[in-house]
């Protein structure tokens, strides 16, 4: 017995905006009406988001630096002896 597929329901959300300048289907009016959720943040919220992104980037950078330093120490004290 085949399973009956559920009917597709479009709730109107946009996953990826395909309204790209230069494409045949580009509609400039649609671009103006699209809401940008990032612009709805208050200055304090925007600062907190920026602070979180910067902290995450610095953490990743610190991991790379530590791994590089450990590799250099390994080379100096183990590999090149």
Secondary structure by P-SEA (a helix, b strand, c coil): cbbbbccccccccccccccccccccccaaaaaacccccccccaaaaaaaaaaaaaaaaaaaaaaaaaaaaaaaaaaccccc
